[in-house]
Amino acid sequence: MTIIVQATFENGVLKPAKPLPLKELEQVQVTIERPTSAVDQTYGMIGWVGDAESFERHMKESEEDRWERAT
C-alpha cells in the first residue's frame, strides 16, 4: 500500500500533516521528496544548462529590470 502525505521536518522529526492509518509500531519505508517549484519543473525545458537557483535569480532580475523600464 502506498500513502502520500505532506509532512514537516521539525526538531529532527517528520511530523505528518494528518494522522496516518498505521498500527502502533508498524514498520514502514519512507521516501523523501521535496516539493518542486514552477522553476524546478520548467527551467530544463528551455535548454537552461545552469542550476534552478541561478535560473530563478536570473528570471527575478529580468523581471525587476522590465518593471523599472516600464515605470
PQR file of N, CA, C, O and H, with PARSE charges and radii, in Angstrom:
ATOM      1  N   MET A   1       0.851  -1.172   0.000 -0.4000 1.5000
ATOM      2  CA  MET A   1       0.000   0.000   0.000 -0.0000 2.0000
ATOM      3  C   MET A   1       0.900   1.240   0.000  0.5500 1.7000
ATOM      4  O   MET A   1       1.891   1.289   0.729 -0.5500 1.4000
ATOM      5  N   THR A   2       0.562   2.225  -0.804 -0.4000 1.5000
ATOM      6  CA  THR A   2       1.299   3.484  -0.842 -0.0000 2.0000
ATOM      7  C   THR A   2       0.417   4.598  -0.297  0.5500 1.7000
ATOM      8  O   THR A   2      -0.751   4.715  -0.667 -0.5500 1.4000
ATOM      9  H   THR A   2      -0.243   2.186  -1.396  0.4000 1.0000
ATOM     10  N   ILE A   3       0.981   5.408   0.580 -0.4000 1.5000
ATOM     11  CA  ILE A   3       0.291   6.563   1.145 -0.0000 2.0000
ATOM     12  C   ILE A   3       1.187   7.767   0.904  0.5500 1.7000
ATOM     13  O   ILE A   3       2.373   7.733   1.234 -0.5500 1.4000
ATOM     14  H   ILE A   3       1.930   5.312   0.881  0.4000 1.0000
ATOM     15  N   ILE A   4       0.645   8.811   0.341 -0.4000 1.5000
ATOM     16  CA  ILE A   4       1.397  10.043   0.145 -0.0000 2.0000
ATOM     17  C   ILE A   4       0.820  11.091   1.080  0.5500 1.7000
ATOM     18  O   ILE A   4      -0.376  11.378   1.043 -0.5500 1.4000
ATOM     19  H   ILE A   4      -0.318   8.839   0.073  0.4000 1.0000
ATOM     20  N   VAL A   5       1.682  11.665   1.925 -0.4000 1.5000
ATOM     21  CA  VAL A   5       1.241  12.673   2.887 -0.0000 2.0000
ATOM     22  C   VAL A   5       2.218  13.842   2.891  0.5500 1.7000
ATOM     23  O   VAL A   5       3.398  13.680   2.579 -0.5500 1.4000
ATOM     24  H   VAL A   5       2.654  11.432   1.955  0.4000 1.0000
ATOM     25  N   GLN A   6       1.724  14.996   3.242 -0.4000 1.5000
ATOM     26  CA  GLN A   6       2.581  16.154   3.473 -0.0000 2.0000
ATOM     27  C   GLN A   6       3.092  16.052   4.902  0.5500 1.7000
ATOM     28  O   GLN A   6       2.367  15.631   5.803 -0.5500 1.4000
ATOM     29  H   GLN A   6       0.765  15.127   3.496  0.4000 1.0000
ATOM     30  N   ALA A   7       4.353  16.443   5.099 -0.4000 1.5000
ATOM     31  CA  ALA A   7       4.929  16.406   6.439 -0.0000 2.0000
ATOM     32  C   ALA A   7       5.890  17.572   6.595  0.5500 1.7000
ATOM     33  O   ALA A   7       6.391  18.122   5.614 -0.5500 1.4000
ATOM     34  H   ALA A   7       4.941  16.785   4.367  0.4000 1.0000
ATOM     35  N   THR A   8       6.136  17.936   7.840 -0.4000 1.5000
ATOM     36  CA  THR A   8       7.083  18.996   8.175 -0.0000 2.0000
ATOM     37  C   THR A   8       8.199  18.387   9.003  0.5500 1.7000
ATOM     38  O   THR A   8       7.952  17.616   9.930 -0.5500 1.4000
ATOM     39  H   THR A   8       5.730  17.489   8.637  0.4000 1.0000
ATOM     40  N   PHE A   9       9.429  18.742   8.659 -0.4000 1.5000
ATOM     41  CA  PHE A   9      10.585  18.277   9.439 -0.0000 2.0000
ATOM     42  C   PHE A   9      10.866  19.320  10.500  0.5500 1.7000
ATOM     43  O   PHE A   9      11.219  20.456  10.185 -0.5500 1.4000
ATOM     44  H   PHE A   9       9.630  19.368   7.906  0.4000 1.0000
ATOM     45  N   GLU A  10      10.710  18.933  11.763 -0.4000 1.5000
ATOM     46  CA  GLU A  10      10.861  19.876  12.869 -0.0000 2.0000
ATOM     47  C   GLU A  10      11.593  19.206  14.018  0.5500 1.7000
ATOM     48  O   GLU A  10      11.184  18.145  14.488 -0.5500 1.4000
ATOM     49  H   GLU A  10      10.423  18.009  12.019  0.4000 1.0000
ATOM     50  N   ASN A  11      12.677  19.828  14.469 -0.4000 1.5000
ATOM     51  CA  ASN A  11      13.461  19.301  15.598 -0.0000 2.0000
ATOM     52  C   ASN A  11      13.873  17.848  15.385  0.5500 1.7000
ATOM     53  O   ASN A  11      13.824  17.038  16.311 -0.5500 1.4000
ATOM     54  H   ASN A  11      13.009  20.690  14.086  0.4000 1.0000
ATOM     55  N   GLY A  12      14.281  17.523  14.149 -0.4000 1.5000
ATOM     56  CA  GLY A  12      14.768  16.181  13.866 -0.0000 2.0000
ATOM     57  C   GLY A  12      13.706  15.132  13.645  0.5500 1.7000
ATOM     58  O   GLY A  12      14.024  13.949  13.527 -0.5500 1.4000
ATOM     59  H   GLY A  12      14.321  18.181  13.397  0.4000 1.0000
ATOM     60  N   VAL A  13      12.431  15.542  13.586 -0.4000 1.5000
ATOM     61  CA  VAL A  13      11.337  14.584  13.445 -0.0000 2.0000
ATOM     62  C   VAL A  13      10.418  15.000  12.310  0.5500 1.7000
ATOM     63  O   VAL A  13      10.085  16.178  12.179 -0.5500 1.4000
ATOM     64  H   VAL A  13      12.172  16.503  13.683  0.4000 1.0000
ATOM     65  N   LEU A  14      10.002  14.036  11.484 -0.4000 1.5000
ATOM     66  CA  LEU A  14       8.992  14.303  10.462 -0.0000 2.0000
ATOM     67  C   LEU A  14       7.616  14.258  11.116  0.5500 1.7000
ATOM     68  O   LEU A  14       7.264  13.285  11.783 -0.5500 1.4000
ATOM     69  H   LEU A  14      10.272  13.079  11.590  0.4000 1.0000
ATOM     70  N   LYS A  15       6.843  15.321  10.916 -0.4000 1.5000
ATOM     71  CA  LYS A  15       5.509  15.398  11.503 -0.0000 2.0000
ATOM     72  C   LYS A  15       4.482  15.447  10.378  0.5500 1.7000
ATOM     73  O   LYS A  15       4.385  16.453   9.676 -0.5500 1.4000
ATOM     74  H   LYS A  15       7.128  16.111  10.374  0.4000 1.0000
ATOM     75  N   PRO A  16       3.714  14.371  10.197 -0.5600 1.5000
ATOM     76  CA  PRO A  16       2.695  14.350   9.147  0.2800 2.0000
ATOM     77  C   PRO A  16       1.623  15.408   9.393  0.5500 1.7000
ATOM     78  O   PRO A  16       1.275  15.704  10.536 -0.5500 1.4000
ATOM     79  N   ALA A  17       1.109  15.970   8.305 -0.4000 1.5000
ATOM     80  CA  ALA A  17       0.069  16.985   8.410 -0.0000 2.0000
ATOM     81  C   ALA A  17      -1.256  16.382   8.876  0.5500 1.7000
ATOM     82  O   ALA A  17      -2.079  17.079   9.469 -0.5500 1.4000
ATOM     83  H   ALA A  17       1.392  15.729   7.376  0.4000 1.0000
ATOM     84  N   LYS A  18      -1.465  15.096   8.611 -0.4000 1.5000
ATOM     85  CA  LYS A  18      -2.699  14.405   9.011 -0.0000 2.0000
ATOM     86  C   LYS A  18      -2.337  13.080   9.669  0.5500 1.7000
ATOM     87  O   LYS A  18      -1.247  12.552   9.445 -0.5500 1.4000
ATOM     88  H   LYS A  18      -0.797  14.530   8.129  0.4000 1.0000
ATOM     89  N   PRO A  19      -3.243  12.542  10.477 -0.5600 1.5000
ATOM     90  CA  PRO A  19      -2.993  11.231  11.084  0.2800 2.0000
ATOM     91  C   PRO A  19      -2.793  10.153  10.008  0.5500 1.7000
ATOM     92  O   PRO A  19      -3.411  10.204   8.945 -0.5500 1.4000
ATOM     93  N   LEU A  20      -1.936   9.192  10.296 -0.4000 1.5000
ATOM     94  CA  LEU A  20      -1.660   8.117   9.344 -0.0000 2.0000
ATOM     95  C   LEU A  20      -2.438   6.856   9.721  0.5500 1.7000
ATOM     96  O   LEU A  20      -2.600   6.556  10.904 -0.5500 1.4000
ATOM     97  H   LEU A  20      -1.434   9.150  11.160  0.4000 1.0000
ATOM     98  N   PRO A  21      -2.917   6.121   8.723 -0.5600 1.5000
ATOM     99  CA  PRO A  21      -3.664   4.888   9.011  0.2800 2.0000
ATOM    100  C   PRO A  21      -2.719   3.706   9.247  0.5500 1.7000
ATOM    101  O   PRO A  21      -2.726   2.731   8.495 -0.5500 1.4000
ATOM    102  N   LEU A  22      -1.912   3.809  10.296 -0.4000 1.5000
ATOM    103  CA  LEU A  22      -0.933   2.779  10.598 -0.0000 2.0000
ATOM    104  C   LEU A  22      -1.152   2.232  11.999  0.5500 1.7000
ATOM    105  O   LEU A  22      -1.690   2.911  12.874 -0.5500 1.4000
ATOM    106  H   LEU A  22      -1.907   4.601  10.907  0.4000 1.0000
ATOM    107  N   LYS A  23      -0.723   0.991  12.190 -0.4000 1.5000
ATOM    108  CA  LYS A  23      -0.790   0.387  13.513 -0.0000 2.0000
ATOM    109  C   LYS A  23       0.399   0.850  14.333  0.5500 1.7000
ATOM    110  O   LYS A  23       1.454   1.158  13.779 -0.5500 1.4000
ATOM    111  H   LYS A  23      -0.286   0.440  11.480  0.4000 1.0000
ATOM    112  N   GLU A  24       0.240   0.902  15.639 -0.4000 1.5000
ATOM    113  CA  GLU A  24       1.332   1.257  16.541 -0.0000 2.0000
ATOM    114  C   GLU A  24       2.514   0.306  16.314  0.5500 1.7000
ATOM    115  O   GLU A  24       2.332  -0.910  16.260 -0.5500 1.4000
ATOM    116  H   GLU A  24      -0.618   0.652  16.089  0.4000 1.0000
ATOM    117  N   LEU A  25       3.712   0.856  16.184 -0.4000 1.5000
ATOM    118  CA  LEU A  25       4.978   0.144  15.969 -0.0000 2.0000
ATOM    119  C   LEU A  25       5.082  -0.530  14.599  0.5500 1.7000
ATOM    120  O   LEU A  25       5.994  -1.326  14.379 -0.5500 1.4000
ATOM    121  H   LEU A  25       3.860   1.844  16.228  0.4000 1.0000
ATOM    122  N   GLU A  26       4.176  -0.230  13.686 -0.4000 1.5000
ATOM    123  CA  GLU A  26       4.254  -0.793  12.335 -0.0000 2.0000
ATOM    124  C   GLU A  26       5.473  -0.229  11.608  0.5500 1.7000
ATOM    125  O   GLU A  26       5.715   0.978  11.627 -0.5500 1.4000
ATOM    126  H   GLU A  26       3.435   0.417  13.865  0.4000 1.0000
ATOM    127  N   GLN A  27       6.223  -1.099  10.978 -0.4000 1.5000
ATOM    128  CA  GLN A  27       7.401  -0.698  10.222 -0.0000 2.0000
ATOM    129  C   GLN A  27       6.978  -0.238   8.821  0.5500 1.7000
ATOM    130  O   GLN A  27       6.143  -0.875   8.178 -0.5500 1.4000
ATOM    131  H   GLN A  27       6.027  -2.080  10.963  0.4000 1.0000
ATOM    132  N   VAL A  28       7.562   0.874   8.355 -0.4000 1.5000
ATOM    133  CA  VAL A  28       7.268   1.386   7.019 -0.0000 2.0000
ATOM    134  C   VAL A  28       8.571   1.805   6.349  0.5500 1.7000
ATOM    135  O   VAL A  28       9.601   1.953   7.006 -0.5500 1.4000
ATOM    136  H   VAL A  28       8.240   1.391   8.876  0.4000 1.0000
ATOM    137  N   GLN A  29       8.513   1.992   5.060 -0.4000 1.5000
ATOM    138  CA  GLN A  29       9.641   2.521   4.294 -0.0000 2.0000
ATOM    139  C   GLN A  29       9.270   3.941   3.891  0.5500 1.7000
ATOM    140  O   GLN A  29       8.165   4.174   3.399 -0.5500 1.4000
ATOM    141  H   GLN A  29       7.676   1.872   4.526  0.4000 1.0000
ATOM    142  N   VAL A  30      10.181   4.896   4.093 -0.4000 1.5000
ATOM    143  CA  VAL A  30       9.899   6.301   3.829 -0.0000 2.0000
ATOM    144  C   VAL A  30      10.763   6.791   2.673  0.5500 1.7000
ATOM    145  O   VAL A  30      11.972   6.562   2.656 -0.5500 1.4000
ATOM    146  H   VAL A  30      11.078   4.706   4.492  0.4000 1.0000
ATOM    147  N   THR A  31      10.145   7.462   1.711 -0.4000 1.5000
ATOM    148  CA  THR A  31      10.854   8.128   0.623 -0.0000 2.0000
ATOM    149  C   THR A  31      10.617   9.613   0.781  0.5500 1.7000
ATOM    150  O   THR A  31       9.470  10.045   0.885 -0.5500 1.4000
ATOM    151  H   THR A  31       9.163   7.648   1.724  0.4000 1.0000
ATOM    152  N   ILE A  32      11.676  10.402   0.801 -0.4000 1.5000
ATOM    153  CA  ILE A  32      11.558  11.847   0.978 -0.0000 2.0000
ATOM    154  C   ILE A  32      11.632  12.524  -0.385  0.5500 1.7000
ATOM    155  O   ILE A  32      12.555  12.270  -1.159 -0.5500 1.4000
ATOM    156  H   ILE A  32      12.608  10.050   0.717  0.4000 1.0000
ATOM    157  N   GLU A  33      10.679  13.371  -0.674 -0.4000 1.5000
ATOM    158  CA  GLU A  33      10.656  14.134  -1.915 -0.0000 2.0000
ATOM    159  C   GLU A  33      10.259  15.558  -1.584  0.5500 1.7000
ATOM    160  O   GLU A  33       9.179  15.794  -1.042 -0.5500 1.4000
ATOM    161  H   GLU A  33       9.929  13.577  -0.045  0.4000 1.0000
ATOM    162  N   ARG A  34      11.116  16.503  -1.902 -0.4000 1.5000
ATOM    163  CA  ARG A  34      10.779  17.906  -1.670 -0.0000 2.0000
ATOM    164  C   ARG A  34       9.837  18.389  -2.760  0.5500 1.7000
ATOM    165  O   ARG A  34       9.981  18.002  -3.919 -0.5500 1.4000
ATOM    166  H   ARG A  34      11.993  16.312  -2.342  0.4000 1.0000
ATOM    167  N   PRO A  35       8.868  19.236  -2.398 -0.5600 1.5000
ATOM    168  CA  PRO A  35       8.001  19.815  -3.428  0.2800 2.0000
ATOM    169  C   PRO A  35       8.859  20.636  -4.393  0.5500 1.7000
ATOM    170  O   PRO A  35       9.821  21.281  -3.978 -0.5500 1.4000
ATOM    171  N   THR A  36       8.513  20.609  -5.657 -0.4000 1.5000
ATOM    172  CA  THR A  36       9.264  21.374  -6.645 -0.0000 2.0000
ATOM    173  C   THR A  36       8.512  22.640  -7.007  0.5500 1.7000
ATOM    174  O   THR A  36       7.283  22.661  -7.070 -0.5500 1.4000
ATOM    175  H   THR A  36       7.731  20.085  -5.994  0.4000 1.0000
ATOM    176  N   SER A  37       9.274  23.690  -7.241 -0.4000 1.5000
ATOM    177  CA  SER A  37       8.668  24.950  -7.658 -0.0000 2.0000
ATOM    178  C   SER A  37       8.413  24.913  -9.159  0.5500 1.7000
ATOM    179  O   SER A  37       8.852  23.988  -9.843 -0.5500 1.4000
ATOM    180  H   SER A  37      10.272  23.673  -7.190  0.4000 1.0000
ATOM    181  N   ALA A  38       7.718  25.896  -9.664 -0.4000 1.5000
ATOM    182  CA  ALA A  38       7.480  26.003 -11.102 -0.0000 2.0000
ATOM    183  C   ALA A  38       8.802  26.111 -11.848  0.5500 1.7000
ATOM    184  O   ALA A  38       8.945  25.574 -12.946 -0.5500 1.4000
ATOM    185  H   ALA A  38       7.360  26.647  -9.109  0.4000 1.0000
ATOM    186  N   VAL A  39       9.763  26.800 -11.259 -0.4000 1.5000
ATOM    187  CA  VAL A  39      11.081  26.925 -11.890 -0.0000 2.0000
ATOM    188  C   VAL A  39      11.732  25.557 -12.003  0.5500 1.7000
ATOM    189  O   VAL A  39      12.246  25.204 -13.064 -0.5500 1.4000
ATOM    190  H   VAL A  39       9.647  27.237 -10.367  0.4000 1.0000
ATOM    191  N   ASP A  40      11.718  24.781 -10.927 -0.4000 1.5000
ATOM    192  CA  ASP A  40      12.316  23.447 -10.956 -0.0000 2.0000
ATOM    193  C   ASP A  40      11.677  22.574 -12.031  0.5500 1.7000
ATOM    194  O   ASP A  40      12.356  21.766 -12.664 -0.5500 1.4000
ATOM    195  H   ASP A  40      11.300  25.067 -10.064  0.4000 1.0000
ATOM    196  N   GLN A  41      10.385  22.736 -12.235 -0.4000 1.5000
ATOM    197  CA  GLN A  41       9.664  21.900 -13.178 -0.0000 2.0000
ATOM    198  C   GLN A  41       9.897  22.312 -14.627  0.5500 1.7000
ATOM    199  O   GLN A  41       9.750  21.485 -15.526 -0.5500 1.4000
ATOM    200  H   GLN A  41       9.834  23.393 -11.721  0.4000 1.0000
ATOM    201  N   THR A  42      10.259  23.579 -14.877 -0.4000 1.5000
ATOM    202  CA  THR A  42      10.292  24.061 -16.260 -0.0000 2.0000
ATOM    203  C   THR A  42      11.624  24.570 -16.773  0.5500 1.7000
ATOM    204  O   THR A  42      11.776  24.690 -17.989 -0.5500 1.4000
ATOM    205  H   THR A  42      10.379  24.251 -14.147  0.4000 1.0000
ATOM    206  N   TYR A  43      12.596  24.877 -15.933 -0.4000 1.5000
ATOM    207  CA  TYR A  43      13.799  25.529 -16.441 -0.0000 2.0000
ATOM    208  C   TYR A  43      14.545  24.673 -17.455  0.5500 1.7000
ATOM    209  O   TYR A  43      15.160  25.221 -18.370 -0.5500 1.4000
ATOM    210  H   TYR A  43      12.472  24.779 -14.945  0.4000 1.0000
ATOM    211  N   GLY A  44      14.514  23.366 -17.327 -0.4000 1.5000
ATOM    212  CA  GLY A  44      15.185  22.500 -18.294 -0.0000 2.0000
ATOM    213  C   GLY A  44      14.518  22.471 -19.655  0.5500 1.7000
ATOM    214  O   GLY A  44      15.155  22.122 -20.649 -0.5500 1.4000
ATOM    215  H   GLY A  44      14.015  22.921 -16.584  0.4000 1.0000
ATOM    216  N   MET A  45      13.251  22.830 -19.716 -0.4000 1.5000
ATOM    217  CA  MET A  45      12.515  22.797 -20.974 -0.0000 2.0000
ATOM    218  C   MET A  45      13.008  23.844 -21.965  0.5500 1.7000
ATOM    219  O   MET A  45      12.797  23.699 -23.170 -0.5500 1.4000
ATOM    220  H   MET A  45      12.733  23.113 -18.909  0.4000 1.0000
ATOM    221  N   ILE A  46      13.662  24.897 -21.477 -0.4000 1.5000
ATOM    222  CA  ILE A  46      14.118  25.950 -22.389 -0.0000 2.0000
ATOM    223  C   ILE A  46      15.604  25.804 -22.711  0.5500 1.7000
ATOM    224  O   ILE A  46      16.189  26.683 -23.344 -0.5500 1.4000
ATOM    225  H   ILE A  46      13.833  25.014 -20.499  0.4000 1.0000
ATOM    226  N   GLY A  47      16.210  24.715 -22.285 -0.4000 1.5000
ATOM    227  CA  GLY A  47      17.603  24.471 -22.588 -0.0000 2.0000
ATOM    228  C   GLY A  47      18.573  25.114 -21.623  0.5500 1.7000
ATOM    229  O   GLY A  47      19.758  25.225 -21.936 -0.5500 1.4000
ATOM    230  H   GLY A  47      15.735  24.001 -21.770  0.4000 1.0000
ATOM    231  N   TRP A  48      18.116  25.539 -20.467 -0.4000 1.5000
ATOM    232  CA  TRP A  48      18.987  26.145 -19.457 -0.0000 2.0000
ATOM    233  C   TRP A  48      19.944  25.079 -18.956  0.5500 1.7000
ATOM    234  O   TRP A  48      19.520  23.988 -18.574 -0.5500 1.4000
ATOM    235  H   TRP A  48      17.154  25.449 -20.212  0.4000 1.0000
ATOM    236  N   VAL A  49      21.249  25.394 -18.956 -0.4000 1.5000
ATOM    237  CA  VAL A  49      22.233  24.406 -18.530 -0.0000 2.0000
ATOM    238  C   VAL A  49      22.727  24.648 -17.112  0.5500 1.7000
ATOM    239  O   VAL A  49      23.475  23.829 -16.578 -0.5500 1.4000
ATOM    240  H   VAL A  49      21.593  26.280 -19.267  0.4000 1.0000
ATOM    241  N   GLY A  50      22.326  25.756 -16.487 -0.4000 1.5000
ATOM    242  CA  GLY A  50      22.697  26.032 -15.107 -0.0000 2.0000
ATOM    243  C   GLY A  50      21.748  25.354 -14.140  0.5500 1.7000
ATOM    244  O   GLY A  50      20.909  24.545 -14.536 -0.5500 1.4000
ATOM    245  H   GLY A  50      21.719  26.421 -16.920  0.4000 1.0000
ATOM    246  N   ASP A  51      21.890  25.689 -12.880 -0.4000 1.5000
ATOM    247  CA  ASP A  51      21.004  25.107 -11.881 -0.0000 2.0000
ATOM    248  C   ASP A  51      19.731  25.936 -11.731  0.5500 1.7000
ATOM    249  O   ASP A  51      19.635  27.049 -12.248 -0.5500 1.4000
ATOM    250  H   ASP A  51      22.572  26.346 -12.558  0.4000 1.0000
ATOM    251  N   ALA A  52      18.769  25.385 -11.026 -0.4000 1.5000
ATOM    252  CA  ALA A  52      17.466  26.038 -10.863 -0.0000 2.0000
ATOM    253  C   ALA A  52      17.586  27.349 -10.102  0.5500 1.7000
ATOM    254  O   ALA A  52      16.884  28.311 -10.413 -0.5500 1.4000
ATOM    255  H   ALA A  52      18.847  24.480 -10.606  0.4000 1.0000
ATOM    256  N   GLU A  53      18.467  27.401  -9.108 -0.4000 1.5000
ATOM    257  CA  GLU A  53      18.618  28.630  -8.318 -0.0000 2.0000
ATOM    258  C   GLU A  53      19.136  29.776  -9.186  0.5500 1.7000
ATOM    259  O   GLU A  53      18.658  30.904  -9.071 -0.5500 1.4000
ATOM    260  H   GLU A  53      19.038  26.619  -8.855  0.4000 1.0000
ATOM    261  N   SER A  54      20.107  29.495 -10.051 -0.4000 1.5000
ATOM    262  CA  SER A  54      20.636  30.531 -10.941 -0.0000 2.0000
ATOM    263  C   SER A  54      19.566  31.012 -11.910  0.5500 1.7000
ATOM    264  O   SER A  54      19.451  32.208 -12.178 -0.5500 1.4000
ATOM    265  H   SER A  54      20.496  28.579 -10.145  0.4000 1.0000
ATOM    266  N   PHE A  55      18.784  30.075 -12.431 -0.4000 1.5000
ATOM    267  CA  PHE A  55      17.708  30.435 -13.354 -0.0000 2.0000
ATOM    268  C   PHE A  55      16.675  31.311 -12.657  0.5500 1.7000
ATOM    269  O   PHE A  55      16.234  32.315 -13.218 -0.5500 1.4000
ATOM    270  H   PHE A  55      18.877  29.103 -12.214  0.4000 1.0000
ATOM    271  N   GLU A  56      16.287  30.943 -11.447 -0.4000 1.5000
ATOM    272  CA  GLU A  56      15.299  31.712 -10.701 -0.0000 2.0000
ATOM    273  C   GLU A  56      15.819  33.125 -10.419  0.5500 1.7000
ATOM    274  O   GLU A  56      15.078  34.099 -10.546 -0.5500 1.4000
ATOM    275  H   GLU A  56      16.646  30.128 -10.992  0.4000 1.0000
ATOM    276  N   ARG A  57      17.098  33.232 -10.035 -0.4000 1.5000
ATOM    277  CA  ARG A  57      17.704  34.536  -9.783 -0.0000 2.0000
ATOM    278  C   ARG A  57      17.738  35.371 -11.069  0.5500 1.7000
ATOM    279  O   ARG A  57      17.437  36.565 -11.044 -0.5500 1.4000
ATOM    280  H   ARG A  57      17.701  32.441  -9.932  0.4000 1.0000
ATOM    281  N   HIS A  58      18.100  34.749 -12.177 -0.4000 1.5000
ATOM    282  CA  HIS A  58      18.136  35.438 -13.468 -0.0000 2.0000
ATOM    283  C   HIS A  58      16.741  35.942 -13.853  0.5500 1.7000
ATOM    284  O   HIS A  58      16.594  37.075 -14.312 -0.5500 1.4000
ATOM    285  H   HIS A  58      18.345  33.779 -12.197  0.4000 1.0000
ATOM    286  N   MET A  59      15.728  35.107 -13.668 -0.4000 1.5000
ATOM    287  CA  MET A  59      14.362  35.496 -14.026 -0.0000 2.0000
ATOM    288  C   MET A  59      13.877  36.637 -13.136  0.5500 1.7000
ATOM    289  O   MET A  59      13.200  37.546 -13.617 -0.5500 1.4000
ATOM    290  H   MET A  59      15.848  34.187 -13.296  0.4000 1.0000
ATOM    291  N   LYS A  60      14.211  36.604 -11.853 -0.4000 1.5000
ATOM    292  CA  LYS A  60      13.799  37.668 -10.938 -0.0000 2.0000
ATOM    293  C   LYS A  60      14.463  38.982 -11.337  0.5500 1.7000
ATOM    294  O   LYS A  60      13.808  40.024 -11.373 -0.5500 1.4000
ATOM    295  H   LYS A  60      14.760  35.866 -11.463  0.4000 1.0000
ATOM    296  N   GLU A  61      15.768  38.936 -11.637 -0.4000 1.5000
ATOM    297  CA  GLU A  61      16.469  40.149 -12.059 -0.0000 2.0000
ATOM    298  C   GLU A  61      15.882  40.688 -13.354  0.5500 1.7000
ATOM    299  O   GLU A  61      15.715  41.899 -13.498 -0.5500 1.4000
ATOM    300  H   GLU A  61      16.299  38.090 -11.608  0.4000 1.0000
ATOM    301  N   SER A  62      15.570  39.818 -14.288 -0.4000 1.5000
ATOM    302  CA  SER A  62      14.981  40.245 -15.556 -0.0000 2.0000
ATOM    303  C   SER A  62      13.620  40.881 -15.334  0.5500 1.7000
ATOM    304  O   SER A  62      13.294  41.884 -15.968 -0.5500 1.4000
ATOM    305  H   SER A  62      15.705  38.834 -14.171  0.4000 1.0000
ATOM    306  N   GLU A  63      12.828  40.311 -14.445 -0.4000 1.5000
ATOM    307  CA  GLU A  63      11.502  40.849 -14.144 -0.0000 2.0000
ATOM    308  C   GLU A  63      11.617  42.244 -13.525  0.5500 1.7000
ATOM    309  O   GLU A  63      10.856  43.148 -13.868 -0.5500 1.4000
ATOM    310  H   GLU A  63      13.093  39.496 -13.930  0.4000 1.0000
ATOM    311  N   GLU A  64      12.580  42.410 -12.607 -0.4000 1.5000
ATOM    312  CA  GLU A  64      12.783  43.721 -11.982 -0.0000 2.0000
ATOM    313  C   GLU A  64      13.239  44.747 -13.012  0.5500 1.7000
ATOM    314  O   GLU A  64      12.796  45.895 -12.975 -0.5500 1.4000
ATOM    315  H   GLU A  64      13.199  41.676 -12.328  0.4000 1.0000
ATOM    316  N   ASP A  65      14.121  44.348 -13.936 -0.4000 1.5000
ATOM    317  CA  ASP A  65      14.571  45.252 -14.999 -0.0000 2.0000
ATOM    318  C   ASP A  65      13.402  45.678 -15.879  0.5500 1.7000
ATOM    319  O   ASP A  65      13.280  46.853 -16.224 -0.5500 1.4000
ATOM    320  H   ASP A  65      14.481  43.415 -13.966  0.4000 1.0000
ATOM    321  N   ARG A  66      12.540  44.728 -16.244 -0.4000 1.5000
ATOM    322  CA  ARG A  66      11.376  45.057 -17.077 -0.0000 2.0000
ATOM    323  C   ARG A  66      10.459  46.039 -16.352  0.5500 1.7000
ATOM    324  O   ARG A  66       9.929  46.967 -16.962 -0.5500 1.4000
ATOM    325  H   ARG A  66      12.639  43.774 -15.964  0.4000 1.0000
ATOM    326  N   TRP A  67      10.276  45.833 -15.056 -0.4000 1.5000
ATOM    327  CA  TRP A  67       9.405  46.707 -14.272 -0.0000 2.0000
ATOM    328  C   TRP A  67       9.980  48.110 -14.232  0.5500 1.7000
ATOM    329  O   TRP A  67       9.244  49.083 -14.400 -0.5500 1.4000
ATOM    330  H   TRP A  67      10.707  45.079 -14.560  0.4000 1.0000
ATOM    331  N   GLU A  68      11.294  48.233 -14.012 -0.4000 1.5000
ATOM    332  CA  GLU A  68      11.935  49.552 -13.957 -0.0000 2.0000
ATOM    333  C   GLU A  68      11.828  50.277 -15.297  0.5500 1.7000
ATOM    334  O   GLU A  68      11.602  51.486 -15.325 -0.5500 1.4000
ATOM    335  H   GLU A  68      11.892  47.443 -13.876  0.4000 1.0000
ATOM    336  N   ARG A  69      11.985  49.562 -16.392 -0.4000 1.5000
ATOM    337  CA  ARG A  69      11.880  50.187 -17.717 -0.0000 2.0000
ATOM    338  C   ARG A  69      10.447  50.661 -17.982  0.5500 1.7000
ATOM    339  O   ARG A  69      10.238  51.658 -18.674 -0.5500 1.4000
ATOM    340  H   ARG A  69      12.168  48.580 -16.369  0.4000 1.0000
ATOM    341  N   ALA A  70       9.472  49.948 -17.433 -0.4000 1.5000
ATOM    342  CA  ALA A  70       8.071  50.276 -17.703 -0.0000 2.0000
ATOM    343  C   ALA A  70       7.598  51.471 -16.870  0.5500 1.7000
ATOM    344  O   ALA A  70       6.608  52.117 -17.214 -0.5500 1.4000
ATOM    345  H   ALA A  70       9.642  49.139 -16.871  0.4000 1.0000
ATOM    346  N   THR A  71       8.302  51.762 -15.783 -0.4000 1.5000
ATOM    347  CA  THR A  71       7.848  52.867 -14.905 -0.0000 2.0000
ATOM    348  C   THR A  71       8.625  54.118 -15.121  0.5500 1.7000
ATOM    349  O   THR A  71       8.366  55.127 -14.465 -0.5500 1.4000
ATOM    350  H   THR A  71       9.106  51.238 -15.504  0.4000 1.0000
TER
END
